[in-house]
Amino acid sequence: VDVSEKSLEEVKALLADGADRVVVRRELFKPAWLEPKVWGDEAERRRVYFAEKKFDKMRKARDQNFRCTPGLNPKDVTIFERGQTEQGLGRFKNFFARNELKGEGSFGQVFSGQLSRQGQDPLPIILKRSKDNIIGAQEMLELELVLNEVIQKRTSDVVSPFLGYLDVSEEEEGQIYDGYLSTGLWLLWGDVGARTIDTHLAEINGEDGFTQEVTKSLGVASGVDVVKNLARGLFKALSTFHAQGLVHRDIKPENLLLLKDGTVRLIDLGASASCLGKIISYEVGVGPQDPAYSPPDDPVLLPEGSVKPLPTNLETLWEDYQPSKFDIYSAGTTVLQVACPSLRSRDQLVAFQQALSKAGYDLAKVRRERGLKSSILDANGGQGWDLIQQTLNADRKNRPTALEVLEHPFLQSS
């Protein structure tokens, strides 16, 4: 019996009558208006893109598959109200409560919250979702999910602990302002209790730039110690990261957690690339990069004209093109920004990168022309400036590795 044109009730009736075999074919047809692949103006492009997303959502609802990491449930997650801690939590019933948005980028939003655990204290967590109505935001979050799962297995000690994900259905959804997860994909990490470098930068003032509150919170005596601890922790984390064939590709103050013991954790792995083993986001040409922190004249992992990464040539590409040196430049820029008061704003940093490129990457020349000063980098006979110059070398092959940076005299001295 072919029941392709029959209703569910009619199929049930046939089965009840004892039909020997019932053939059921269910297809979800894509509307014709979703088919055009040649984009017109921007408005048409956006219309088709979001129509595709609506169709995908319909298909997911029809399949009724709830995707999640085993053991995670939306009902166990609470988003913190602004200023609230893990103590005395409950579901927020104030309809107008504004929940704590810890940060956001071009594609995502980050919140703090807690995960309830049976028989244990609630676990402080960090959550991330894609921004609404932004083309590519959902795809970026799904890629970040894949990267976090791979990176967590390879090198969990230098990144925030990734707990997993929840893909919340319309049946399970709540409202963010009420402390619940809204529909869509959410990524979850354990909160290690540290702040990002950029939050410390916001509290900096003066020539050395570090108030007693900042140095005390980091358990050090001076601004010089802050910068050295940051540099040591950052390049140590990168040495571990790179040893696994991974490139972060978005090293900057807002993506670094600095703990009191000097440990640095790398966060926001969405732009990362896996260059050895499983190939993820590793391609020829320009990829994700922040122009304020990446090499102006070499913002790639693999230059145009190089061969496409394949399982058979990954080791050769890693040796020949040294993609990990992309991170070395960004890390050097980050240390420079923390140590140099006149480069604290993004506009100042972009102007510095342009001037450095124009000067042939001669840092001493740019220092003279722009009047850059840093008593921190002046210490020990200007060893800090020498370290920065090495990391900002125009030729990536002449930049030191993360392990070599750790051997620099500036970081060896107390």
MIZA-818763 format. One record per residue (C-alpha): x, y, z; residue number from 1. Coordinates in nm, 4 decimals, padded with zeros to 6 digits, always signed. Each point is the difference from the previous one (the first is absolute). Layout:
N
       px       py       pz torpa
        X        Y        Z   NUM
...
***
This chain:
414
       px       py       pz torpa
 +00.0000 +00.0000 +00.0000     1
 +00.1445 +00.3346 -00.1030     2
 -00.0967 +00.2620 +00.2578     3
 +00.1991 +00.2911 -00.1419     4
 -00.3165 +00.2051 -00.0456     5
 -00.1811 -00.1201 +00.3121     6
 -00.0262 +00.1678 +00.3374     7
 +00.1450 -00.1441 +00.3190     8
 -00.3468 -00.1029 +00.1182     9
 -00.0592 -00.1879 -00.3252    10
 +00.3324 -00.1817 +00.0413    11
 -00.0967 -00.1028 +00.3536    12
 -00.3310 -00.1329 -00.1303    13
 +00.1770 -00.2087 -00.2644    14
 +00.2334 -00.1484 +00.2592    15
 -00.2940 -00.0787 +00.2248    16
 -00.1666 -00.1845 -00.2904    17
 +00.3012 -00.2316 -00.0207    18
 +00.1688 +00.1146 -00.3211    19
 +00.3025 -00.2204 -00.0698    20
 +00.2325 +00.2836 -00.0943    21
 -00.0254 +00.3769 +00.0067    22
 +00.2540 +00.2109 -00.1907    23
 +00.0465 +00.3446 +00.1507    24
 +00.1968 +00.2702 -00.1768    25
 +00.0469 +00.3323 +00.1737    26
 +00.1758 +00.2862 -00.1740    27
 +00.0500 +00.3571 +00.1036    28
 -00.0017 +00.2035 -00.3183    29
 +00.2029 +00.3164 -00.0318    30
 -00.2079 +00.2945 -00.1217    31
 +00.0922 +00.1180 -00.3471    32
 +00.0728 +00.3500 +00.1263    33
 +00.3010 -00.1369 +00.1895    34
 +00.1694 -00.1299 -00.3118    35
 +00.1670 +00.3051 -00.1622    36
 +00.3770 -00.0135 +00.0451    37
 +00.0910 +00.3191 -00.1835    38
 -00.0183 +00.2811 +00.2528    39
 -00.1558 +00.3284 -00.0962    40
 +00.0286 +00.3053 +00.2202    41
 +00.0797 -00.0194 +00.3715    42
 -00.3668 +00.0007 +00.1002    43
 -00.0670 -00.3028 -00.2221    44
 +00.3060 -00.1771 +00.1359    45
 -00.1157 +00.0497 +00.3572    46
 -00.3559 -00.1095 -00.0840    47
 +00.1145 -00.3268 -00.1546    48
 +00.2549 -00.0671 +00.2759    49
 -00.2510 +00.0357 +00.2819    50
 -00.2601 -00.1947 -00.1968    51
 +00.2541 -00.2837 -00.0139    52
 +00.0430 +00.0246 +00.3759    53
 -00.3752 -00.0117 +00.0532    54
 -00.0216 -00.3080 -00.2197    55
 +00.2811 -00.1712 +00.1942    56
 -00.1845 +00.0762 +00.3231    57
 -00.3190 -00.1548 -00.1401    58
 +00.1911 -00.3113 -00.1034    59
 +00.1604 -00.0332 +00.3427    60
 -00.3389 +00.0328 +00.1699    61
 -00.1478 -00.2615 -00.2340    62
 +00.2814 -00.2439 +00.0780    63
 -00.0576 +00.0571 +00.3728    64
 +00.3635 -00.0756 +00.0813    65
 +00.1298 +00.1823 +00.3070    66
 +00.3748 +00.0432 -00.0363    67
 +00.2073 +00.0371 +00.3135    68
 +00.3065 -00.1240 +00.1799    69
 -00.1047 -00.3018 +00.2113    70
 -00.0759 +00.1074 +00.3545    71
 -00.0912 +00.3596 -00.0838    72
 -00.3573 +00.1243 +00.0227    73
 -00.1340 +00.3531 -00.0627    74
 -00.2020 -00.0213 +00.3210    75
 +00.3228 -00.0230 +00.2013    76
 +00.1428 +00.3249 -00.1404    77
 -00.0640 +00.3464 +00.1412    78
 +00.1321 +00.3228 -00.1489    79
 +00.1150 +00.2425 +00.2682    80
 -00.1724 +00.3289 +00.0519    81
 +00.2426 +00.2916 -00.0232    82
 +00.2125 +00.0155 +00.3137    83
 -00.1294 -00.3278 +00.1425    84
 +00.2350 -00.2752 +00.1159    85
 -00.0505 -00.3715 +00.0353    86
 -00.1179 +00.0457 +00.3596    87
 -00.3705 -00.0020 +00.0669    88
 -00.1006 -00.0642 -00.3579    89
 -00.3378 -00.1030 -00.1219    90
 -00.1951 +00.0582 -00.3155    91
 -00.0490 +00.3697 -00.0630    92
 -00.3666 +00.0863 -00.0089    93
 +00.0389 +00.3713 -00.0616    94
 -00.1186 +00.0399 -00.3578    95
 +00.2080 +00.3145 -00.0456    96
 +00.3230 -00.1282 +00.1569    97
 +00.3011 +00.0717 -00.2184    98
 +00.2304 -00.2992 -00.0122    99
 +00.3738 +00.0336 -00.0075   100
 +00.1482 +00.0267 -00.3456   101
 +00.3698 -00.0484 +00.0732   102
 +00.1105 +00.0899 -00.3493   103
 -00.0766 -00.0196 -00.3675   104
 +00.1745 -00.0022 -00.3342   105
 -00.1117 +00.0279 -00.3585   106
 -00.1776 -00.3364 +00.0058   107
 -00.0586 -00.1103 +00.3594   108
 -00.1128 +00.0972 +00.3500   109
 +00.1490 -00.1309 +00.3252   110
 -00.1835 -00.0368 +00.3321   111
 +00.0849 -00.1270 +00.3471   112
 -00.2155 -00.2449 +00.1898   113
 -00.0106 -00.3224 +00.1933   114
 -00.0594 -00.3686 -00.0635   115
 -00.1987 -00.1889 +00.2629   116
 +00.1425 -00.3411 +00.0913   117
 -00.1768 -00.2650 +00.2027   118
 +00.1614 -00.0433 +00.3400   119
 +00.2655 +00.2660 -00.0711   120
 +00.0356 +00.3757 +00.0202   121
 -00.1017 +00.1929 -00.3129   122
 +00.2836 +00.0400 -00.2504   123
 +00.0781 +00.3553 -00.1224   124
 +00.0008 -00.0005 -00.3798   125
 +00.0493 +00.2185 -00.3057   126
 -00.2534 -00.0266 -00.2838   127
 +00.0086 +00.1148 -00.3605   128
 -00.2664 +00.0340 -00.2671   129
 -00.0024 +00.1438 -00.3516   130
 -00.1346 +00.3479 -00.0616   131
 -00.3425 +00.0267 -00.1558   132
 -00.0420 +00.1294 -00.3555   133
 +00.3729 -00.0112 -00.0823   134
 +00.0973 -00.1852 -00.3168   135
 +00.2477 -00.2772 +00.0784   136
 -00.0387 +00.0205 +00.3791   137
 -00.1569 -00.3446 +00.0365   138
 +00.2618 -00.1612 -00.2233   139
 +00.2813 +00.1598 +00.2018   140
 -00.1445 -00.1354 +00.3258   141
 -00.0348 -00.3509 -00.1435   142
 +00.3616 +00.0142 -00.1183   143
 +00.1065 +00.1151 +00.3464   144
 -00.1794 -00.3026 +00.1451   145
 +00.2016 -00.2358 -00.2207   146
 +00.3263 +00.1793 +00.0818   147
 -00.0643 -00.0083 +00.3744   148
 -00.0705 -00.3715 -00.0050   149
 +00.3228 -00.0694 -00.1916   150
 +00.2185 +00.2416 +00.1985   151
 -00.1332 -00.1187 +00.3365   152
 +00.1169 -00.3522 -00.0811   153
 +00.3462 +00.1129 -00.1106   154
 +00.0938 +00.2687 +00.2499   155
 -00.2537 +00.0644 +00.2736   156
 +00.2466 +00.1618 +00.2426   157
 +00.0413 +00.3285 -00.1925   158
 -00.3649 +00.0689 -00.0860   159
 -00.3141 +00.0423 +00.2070   160
 -00.1631 -00.3357 +00.0833   161
 -00.2581 -00.0667 -00.2707   162
 -00.3093 -00.1633 +00.1483   163
 -00.1920 -00.0532 -00.3220   164
 -00.3003 +00.1421 -00.1780   165
 -00.3776 +00.0239 +00.0064   166
 -00.2098 +00.0463 -00.3124   167
 -00.3197 +00.1268 +00.1587   168
 -00.3256 -00.0747 -00.1796   169
 -00.3081 +00.2213 +00.0001   170
 -00.1634 -00.2425 +00.2436   171
 +00.2926 +00.0379 +00.2429   172
 +00.0730 +00.3697 -00.0441   173
 -00.0406 +00.2793 +00.2507   174
 +00.0960 +00.3660 -00.0039   175
 +00.3481 +00.1320 +00.0742   176
 -00.1359 +00.2928 +00.2025   177
 -00.1704 -00.2519 +00.2299   178
 +00.3153 -00.2066 +00.0541   179
 -00.0825 -00.2758 -00.2492   180
 +00.1627 -00.1096 -00.3252   181
 -00.1651 +00.1244 -00.3168   182
 -00.0429 -00.2243 -00.3028   183
 +00.3086 -00.0894 -00.2005   184
 +00.3553 -00.1194 +00.0594   185
 +00.1810 +00.0810 +00.3259   186
 +00.3610 -00.0862 +00.0880   187
 +00.0999 -00.0444 +00.3654   188
 +00.3353 +00.0313 +00.1800   189
 +00.1003 -00.0213 +00.3632   190
 +00.0749 +00.3422 +00.1500   191
 +00.3608 -00.0107 +00.1260   192
 -00.0513 +00.3162 +00.2043   193
 +00.2465 +00.2197 -00.1895   194
 -00.0511 +00.3226 -00.1899   195
 +00.1158 +00.0764 -00.3512   196
 +00.3018 +00.2222 -00.0598   197
 -00.2128 +00.2735 -00.1544   198
 -00.1996 +00.0359 +00.3235   199
 +00.3288 +00.0649 +00.1809   200
 +00.1009 +00.2499 -00.2687   201
 -00.3188 +00.1936 +00.0684   202
 +00.1264 +00.0635 +00.3548   203
 +00.3472 +00.1140 -00.1038   204
 +00.1250 +00.3562 +00.0257   205
 +00.3279 +00.1889 +00.0302   206
 +00.3375 -00.0622 -00.1648   207
 +00.0522 -00.3505 +00.1310   208
 -00.3735 -00.0260 -00.0289   209
 -00.0747 -00.2455 +00.2788   210
 -00.1813 +00.1030 +00.3150   211
 +00.0594 -00.1789 +00.3291   212
 -00.3433 -00.1592 -00.0358   213
 +00.1012 -00.1609 -00.3303   214
 +00.3372 -00.1290 +00.1187   215
 -00.1518 -00.1272 +00.3247   216
 -00.2793 -00.1820 -00.1836   217
 +00.2645 -00.1784 -00.2077   218
 +00.2216 -00.0732 +00.2997   219
 +00.3060 +00.1960 -00.1211   220
 +00.1959 +00.3023 +00.1206   221
 +00.0237 +00.2264 -00.3057   222
 -00.1048 +00.0680 -00.3575   223
 +00.3231 -00.1579 -00.1256   224
 -00.1013 -00.3227 +00.1740   225
 -00.3467 +00.0182 -00.1564   226
 +00.1436 +00.0217 -00.3514   227
 +00.2612 -00.2706 +00.0580   228
 -00.2565 -00.2345 +00.1544   229
 -00.2346 +00.0604 -00.2906   230
 +00.2726 -00.0597 -00.2583   231
 +00.1284 -00.3144 +00.1700   232
 -00.3490 -00.1431 +00.0424   233
 -00.1058 +00.0920 -00.3530   234
 +00.3002 -00.1453 -00.1809   235
 -00.0048 -00.3095 +00.2199   236
 -00.3653 -00.0567 -00.0933   237
 +00.0802 +00.0559 -00.3674   238
 +00.2902 -00.2450 +00.0109   239
 -00.2421 -00.2680 +00.1226   240
 -00.2648 +00.1025 -00.2523   241
 +00.2425 +00.0003 -00.2934   242
 +00.1516 -00.3337 +00.1024   243
 -00.3392 -00.1527 -00.0839   244
 -00.0070 +00.1555 -00.3471   245
 -00.2497 +00.2672 +00.1052   246
 +00.0028 +00.3715 -00.0841   247
 -00.2266 +00.2353 +00.1965   248
 -00.0003 +00.2821 -00.2572   249
 -00.1733 +00.2514 +00.2302   250
 +00.2443 +00.0698 +00.2826   251
 -00.0879 +00.3316 +00.1665   252
 -00.0738 +00.1264 +00.3533   253
 -00.3719 -00.0848 -00.0036   254
 +00.0773 -00.3626 -00.0896   255
 +00.2475 -00.0633 +00.2826   256
 -00.0750 -00.0896 +00.3609   257
 +00.2851 +00.0752 +00.2427   258
 -00.0104 -00.1954 +00.3256   259
 +00.1796 +00.1002 +00.3195   260
 +00.2537 -00.2794 -00.0394   261
 +00.1061 +00.1471 -00.3351   262
 -00.1875 -00.2606 -00.2010   263
 -00.1620 +00.1278 -00.3186   264
 -00.3063 -00.1654 -00.1487   265
 -00.0890 +00.0522 -00.3660   266
 -00.3686 +00.0637 -00.0691   267
 -00.2211 +00.0744 -00.3027   268
 +00.1282 -00.2788 -00.2232   269
 -00.2348 +00.0702 -00.2909   270
 +00.2774 +00.1296 -00.2277   271
 +00.2407 -00.2830 +00.0844   272
 +00.1364 -00.2465 -00.2518   273
 +00.1030 -00.3618 +00.0350   274
 +00.3018 -00.0352 -00.2285   275
 +00.1190 -00.3477 +00.0996   276
 -00.2141 -00.3102 +00.0350   277
 -00.3605 +00.0916 -00.0747   278
 -00.0165 +00.2962 -00.2406   279
 -00.2319 +00.2737 +00.1260   280
 -00.0084 +00.3599 -00.1319   281
 +00.3443 -00.0454 -00.1555   282
 -00.0065 +00.1490 -00.3477   283
 +00.2098 +00.1883 -00.2511   284
 -00.0418 +00.3790 +00.0048   285
 -00.1497 +00.2497 +00.2406   286
 -00.2097 -00.1404 +00.2831   287
 -00.1402 +00.1385 +00.3258   288
 +00.2292 +00.2661 +00.1464   289
 -00.0102 +00.3255 +00.1942   290
 +00.1952 +00.2730 -00.1840   291
 +00.0941 +00.1655 +00.3291   292
 +00.1970 -00.3076 +00.1092   293
 +00.0936 -00.1909 -00.3166   294
 +00.2961 +00.0596 -00.2354   295
 -00.1125 +00.2728 -00.2447   296
 +00.1895 -00.1488 -00.2946   297
 -00.0354 -00.3680 +00.0871   298
 -00.3487 -00.0631 +00.1473   299
 -00.0155 -00.3669 -00.1072   300
 +00.0905 -00.3472 +00.1181   301
 +00.0795 -00.1185 -00.3527   302
 +00.0830 +00.2557 -00.2718   303
 -00.1657 +00.0082 -00.3396   304
 +00.1706 -00.2449 -00.2326   305
 +00.0735 -00.2630 +00.2633   306
 -00.1520 -00.3446 -00.0370   307
 -00.3309 -00.0892 +00.1602   308
 +00.0330 -00.1727 +00.3395   309
 -00.0523 -00.3750 -00.0267   310
 +00.0589 -00.2787 +00.2525   311
 +00.3122 -00.0981 -00.1945   312
 +00.1750 +00.3404 +00.0039   313
 -00.0862 +00.1552 +00.3374   314
 +00.3418 -00.0562 +00.1577   315
 +00.1715 +00.1531 -00.3028   316
 -00.2253 +00.3078 +00.0010   317
 +00.0543 +00.0444 +00.3746   318
 +00.3768 -00.0005 -00.0471   319
 +00.0107 +00.2050 -00.3214   320
 -00.2483 +00.2764 +00.0865   321
 +00.0069 -00.0031 +00.3825   322
 -00.3628 +00.1133 +00.0491   323
 +00.0484 +00.0103 +00.3779   324
 +00.2098 +00.3162 -00.0480   325
 -00.3275 +00.1843 -00.0699   326
 -00.0752 -00.0289 +00.3728   327
 +00.3500 +00.1162 +00.0948   328
 -00.0599 +00.3350 -00.1722   329
 -00.3387 +00.0442 +00.1695   330
 +00.1440 -00.0961 +00.3385   331
 +00.2848 +00.2496 -00.0380   332
 -00.2504 +00.2707 -00.0899   333
 -00.2068 -00.0891 +00.3066   334
 +00.2973 +00.0269 +00.2365   335
 +00.0964 +00.3319 -00.1610   336
 -00.3503 +00.1388 +00.0448   337
 -00.0088 -00.0958 +00.3674   338
 +00.3438 +00.1527 +00.0631   339
 -00.0372 +00.3170 -00.2069   340
 -00.2629 +00.2515 +00.1261   341
 -00.0321 +00.1834 -00.3338   342
 -00.1155 -00.3185 -00.1780   343
 -00.2875 -00.0887 +00.2310   344
 -00.2786 +00.0974 -00.2414   345
 -00.0851 -00.1990 -00.3105   346
 +00.0357 +00.3017 -00.2306   347
 +00.3483 +00.0683 +00.1346   348
 +00.0983 -00.3622 -00.0520   349
 -00.1266 -00.0119 -00.3597   350
 +00.1928 +00.3204 -00.0770   351
 +00.3106 -00.1572 +00.1548   352
 -00.0327 -00.3096 -00.2216   353
 -00.0297 +00.2168 -00.3095   354
 +00.3033 +00.2059 +00.1023   355
 +00.2010 -00.3154 +00.0744   356
 -00.0767 -00.1410 -00.3450   357
 +00.0961 +00.3295 -00.1647   358
 +00.3280 +00.0059 +00.1955   359
 +00.0960 -00.3496 -00.1145   360
 -00.0715 -00.1410 +00.3477   361
 +00.2758 +00.2105 +00.1554   362
 -00.1381 +00.0372 +00.3519   363
 +00.2704 +00.2452 +00.1112   364
 -00.0910 +00.2329 -00.2873   365
 -00.3713 -00.0128 +00.0850   366
 +00.0799 +00.0668 +00.3655   367
 +00.1862 +00.3169 -00.0951   368
 -00.2614 +00.1186 -00.2488   369
 -00.2991 -00.0637 +00.2261   370
 +00.1637 +00.0693 +00.3342   371
 -00.0808 -00.3417 +00.1450   372
 +00.1109 -00.0346 +00.3613   373
 -00.0127 -00.2814 +00.2524   374
 +00.1992 -00.0065 +00.3215   375
 -00.0900 -00.3687 +00.0242   376
 +00.1646 -00.0917 -00.3319   377
 +00.2930 +00.2305 +00.0819   378
 +00.0882 -00.2205 +00.2979   379
 +00.3216 -00.2046 -00.0099   380
 +00.1552 +00.2172 -00.2677   381
 -00.2981 -00.0064 -00.2336   382
 -00.0251 -00.3788 -00.0181   383
 -00.3776 +00.0257 -00.0257   384
 +00.0233 +00.2014 -00.3217   385
 +00.2352 -00.2610 -00.1447   386
 -00.2484 -00.2770 +00.0749   387
 -00.2798 +00.1943 -00.1696   388
 +00.2153 +00.0716 -00.3075   389
 +00.0731 -00.3709 -00.0413   390
 -00.3658 -00.1008 +00.0211   391
 -00.1023 +00.2719 -00.2494   392
 +00.2521 -00.1022 -00.2648   393
 -00.1373 +00.0425 -00.3531   394
 +00.1308 -00.3435 -00.1028   395
 -00.1928 -00.2615 +00.1930   396
 +00.2871 -00.2479 -00.0303   397
 +00.2200 +00.2419 +00.1932   398
 -00.2488 +00.0370 +00.2833   399
 +00.0830 -00.2176 +00.3004   400
 -00.2165 -00.2923 +00.1025   401
 -00.1951 +00.0258 +00.3235   402
 +00.2612 -00.2145 +00.1760   403
 +00.2801 +00.2230 -00.1286   404
 -00.1789 +00.3108 +00.1283   405
 -00.0087 -00.1545 +00.3475   406
 +00.3814 -00.0158 -00.0099   407
 +00.0322 +00.3747 -00.0692   408
 +00.1983 +00.1913 +00.2693   409
 -00.2953 +00.2331 +00.0686   410
 -00.2079 -00.2951 +00.1211   411
 +00.2902 -00.1726 +00.1730   412
 +00.0742 +00.2980 +00.2252   413
 -00.1978 +00.0453 +00.3213   414
***
